[in-house]
């Protein structure tokens, strides 16, 4: 239990103000744009309550998570004119989870958007700090991030 408490205190997804970064939400989940997107539209569905694992969700929360993630994916495919998508959840550090808080990566895809098929997954799986320090993924500025969030929130409001 102390580990979960410690994770909650240092978790970037539990920080005060995370709600302001969300562009869609439900009772238990919200979606934010990835601060260092692999491709345009790359977003994260996160749980409002601090849980490390998908296995910690109740059956009703899991159903809500799945339905919400599907709704978000449809929305992102429409906004970013995507031809497909990838979903990824890393569970624990051994699987590449860099933030110990349940989150689903949604990556909007287009033909030939990466040099090699599946190239996005190793980029997501790498440690977040290393990603932000190299040229593979550009970290958005606070202003860029806020502007994207506002645009997505406005589009979401239009679609109901």
Secondary structure, DSSP 8 states (H G I E B T S, - for coil): -HHHHHHHHH-TTSSTTHHHHEEEE-SSEEEEE-TT-SSTT-EEEEESS--S-GGGS-HHHHHHHHHHHHHHHHHHHHHTT-SEEEEE---SGGGT--SSS-EEEEEEE-TT-SSSTTHHHHHHHS-HHHHHTSSSS----HHHHHHHHHHHHHHHHHH-
